[in-house]
Amino acid sequence: MSEPLFGLMMDYPLTVTQIMRHAERVYPDGEVVSVTADNPQHRCTYSDVFRRTRQLANVLKTLGATRGDRIATLAWNDYRHLELYYAIQCSGMVCHTINPRLFPEQVQYIVNHAEDQFIFVDKLIFPLVEKLAATFETVKGIVVMTDEANMPETAVDNVHCYETLLAGADEQFDWPELDEQEACALCYTSGTTGNPKGVLYSHRSTVLHALGANSAEGIGFKNRDTILPVVPMFHVNAWAVPYCALMVGSKLVFPGPKMGDGETLANLMNAESVTIALGVPTVWLGLLNHLQESGKTVESLERTVVGGSACPASIMDAFRTQYGVETIHAWGMTEMSPLGTINNPPRGFEAMSEADQAALRVKQGRPAFGVEMKIVDEDDKELPWDGKAFGRLKVRGPWICSAYYKRDDTDAHDADGWFDTGDVSTMDSHGIMQITDRAKDVIKSGGEWISSIDLENVAMSHPDIAEAAVIGVPHEKWAERPLLIVVNKPGKQLSAADVLSHFEGKIAKWWMPDDVQFVDELPHTATGKISKLHLRQQFADYKLPSSAA
Amino acid sequence: MSEPLFGLMMDYPLTVTQIMRHAERVYPDGEVVSVTADNPQHRCTYSDVFRRTRQLANVLKTLGATRGDRIATLAWNDYRHLELYYAIQCSGMVCHTINPRLFPEQVQYIVNHAEDQFIFVDKLIFPLVEKLAATFETVKGIVVMTDEANMPETAVDNVHCYETLLAGADEQFDWPELDEQEACALCYTSGTTGNPKGVLYSHRSTVLHALGANSAEGIGFKNRDTILPVVPMFHVNAWAVPYCALMVGSKLVFPGPKMGDGETLANLMNAESVTIALGVPTVWLGLLNHLQESGKTVESLERTVVGGSACPASIMDAFRTQYGVETIHAWGMTEMSPLGTINNPPRGFEAMSEADQAALRVKQGRPAFGVEMKIVDEDDKELPWDGKAFGRLKVRGPWICSAYYKRDDTDAHDADGWFDTGDVSTMDSHGIMQITDRAKDVIKSGGEWISSIDLENVAMSHPDIAEAAVIGVPHEKWAERPLLIVVNKPGKQLSAADVLSHFEGKIAKWWMPDDVQFVDELPHTATGKISKLHLRQQFADYKLPSSAA
């Protein structure tokens, strides 16, 4: 016959609506605890959340928002933001989460580029929106996520109160039938160069990503888990926590605006018996400092999932040995929904030596099922998975973006459908990936590559160094050589020689930084990463002593 | 605008090929251990399996099999059956697994109805195929899954040797690009009435089901797991084990033809450090008996997942208290790929009383994300989820069949797209489902329903009863009344009064069986369940003492 035969299975689209329906039906008493600007401890159930979600869908309709509209949120992690996720997405609109820590001109660009119709904004972030309101070209209204008593005074037109709108809205809503390819969410990358680029997630990609992330070998939430997402809901959908948790009925604890505050996090963990928390390394450093200063413990906490940038081994070690908390590395990008790899302990981990375990923990881990990977050299030729060869990391899969929203000027996608992550990595024979650098941060010394990240990790293992960064600076002979930039811990005053002697025996000789410069602080991006771009600008006039260039 | 906006995510189809590619790339040294007819301990890696899978794909091509063809397997669980799954499915053909325990005339019907082009058969099952060969209308060749030395003599034409075919085949193969809606597998239900009905799985449904099953809140395999699937690969794809395990690189231990043998299972568990095993209750009863007789333990075993029929509480208790093994109930059907619900301990389980834990363990559990459920009364009106109301259980979702293969004479699907499971169940407010009966086994007494399963469970809790079944028999006043049929444990001889006194206080008075009959054994179906159909035939002439009817 030689003709395809088609299966006889139900035509059932993968939609966020399906997650909502499952969560409300199977886990009506799932718990949601939030810190908000107007309530330090708000408690409700999934059932409450979805009743209000239906009210919110009616509000959106009444405001005049329709299918396909982009609706912006500028908000911290709390139950109202969760309601917005579901009301917007299940209405067939696009939940456009915006990072309030971006520069105002970036927020302005993003709102206008996305053609947002409405903006939902936290009371604490309202001043930013108020200032920019006149520059928004498509915005028809602004809703402040608070109650009437807490509404800010403003001269801006069309500003509404979230709770007042909800109070008048019907609790019934007929959710539309959606095509699984329809867009549900939009998130702009906080690129360090050029304008931010938008990634437009579909219902299908969102559900598949959540299924992948919820695999036992992924992040793998269970019903018994209590989850503290310290990764913000404005950043790549909080790593899918708002979907994954609801799929299995976990308890959610939202820190609201208190995300960077180690004390609040520790108190929330203990008060709510948090079992798993997710966030960037900076957050865990803050928590660790608070625990060490206060003498508190976090008994219920089993795991933290760390992504965004590589977690220093010292932080992982301290959590494991002093607090009994496993730190699991994960790696991904806005363009990847975000999950790419996760470093769960593999088969045979317990039998490894301490040193091998430690070496493995700092890697980014194995690709989740659903993510295909390859590493390539500068001619796009595939490199072996031997743990040594490192090249540009390319990815492919159902939850990876195929293009940026309304942009055709990027070359991130190749003709065979692979996306270039911009990261440089190794892959070993067990499928374990380790980032060696960002392609643009790697130091090209005499035709060979030096990993800035590897050098930074060595520097960070020095007990007196608070933060460190390595950039490539021009060199007449080698084209580029590494410069190490260091922030001393309070009260410490290292010399360049002290620092460099710490590198001896830990790296290849030719990787040794050519100089060390000390600064009071390093520049950071809106998502808390060190901004190499700004650092390079800062050291634009710097000349290496080893080079006449 | 009011127009749908589509996401910008990669168009990446969900196919079994994707599972194969991931497994081979990320987990090349994943282990596969098999008992086969010609080798009691065959060991290989995923890498070996997929090299041979490519050879097998070339063999299929050379034999003349083409896209869309149904290729039958009649085989036990081993590495060759695994190779067949992937070679057939990733070639765009349909892997039609057939239960060798069916009646020969059923096998004949199924092969001809499916229009199978080739049959791959275990050496031990070859005699069955040989006997039926002349009745197969579409079969062009039969491949015996063994090596040249072990080939049976036969007068049947076109019989090939698996290993001989493979030995000559190229190790490279260009897998075709598949549409995710294409069929990959076919399995006929072993219905107790009428001809078996075929369920035609798609690549999409298979991948989604495997993702759902591999959720941490589903069956949830991890890379560190060693899995013993005692559920046969001819029965609903061995509950997706051949997909789920390979997605995460677990070690697989296949018992081959030794599935019903408690001693082999115990030895395999101990020799290979099995952490999780899956099968029907009969299997675990056999294992338990062997452990108790031999004094062996199963130290590495953490969990068994039990489905197919309800597992008696006594078996669960023995495994938990004597061997430290948790038994997790799961429920599903051939029509559901099969996973419907799973009874993982929910939030707060540890804090429950012993009695509440025990009561919860025997339930079927919460629906996996991806499965929508409702219970309805005889007028198809939805019943509440209160743990009390029981009605016909209907399901909907992306891995549930929409029709039977080449059959339009069933009324299992309603106009709104729900599939009627034929089971009767309750749902409680925590989304936990409990089967109360098969719709056709429920006893309709005076307009009310009595659950045959509930009565059987009470009977099975009697220490001297080996097996028990309840059927409804005609009654002049009540329409039907329950008859209890009992098999005594060896050396025991209970009276009807002994048995009925055991029911007192455990059930509503009007549920009390009207009579007890003793038999030497109960009839079973090909999948090991009690055949109520045959039991009803056996007791067709029986009259209740309480009825003049």
Interface residues (C-beta under 8 A of the other chain):
Chain A: M1 S2 E3 P4 L5 F6 G7 L8 M9 M10 D11 Y12 L14 Q18 I19 R21 H22 R25 V26 Y27 P28 D29 T66 R67 G68 D69 G92 V94 L178 D179 Q181 E182 A183 C184 V199 L200 Y201 S202 H203 R204 S205 L208 L211 G212 N214 S215 A216 E217 G218 G220 F221 K222 N223 R224 M247 V248 G249 S250 K251 N344 P345 P346 R347 G348 F349 R366 P367 F369 G370 E372 W385 R396 G397 P398 W399 I400 C401 S402 A403 Y404 Y405 G417 F419 S429 H430 G431
Chain B: M1 S2 E3 P4 L5 F6 G7 L8 M9 M10 D11 Y12 L14 Q18 I19 R21 H22 R25 V26 Y27 P28 D29 T66 R67 G68 D69 R70 G92 V94 L178 D179 Q181 E182 A183 C184 V199 L200 Y201 S202 H203 R204 S205 L208 L211 G212 N214 S215 A216 E217 G218 G220 F221 K222 N223 R224 M247 V248 G249 S250 K251 N344 P345 P346 R347 G348 F349 R366 P367 F369 G370 E372 W385 R396 G397 P398 W399 I400 C401 S402 A403 Y404 Y405 G417 F419 S429 H430 G431
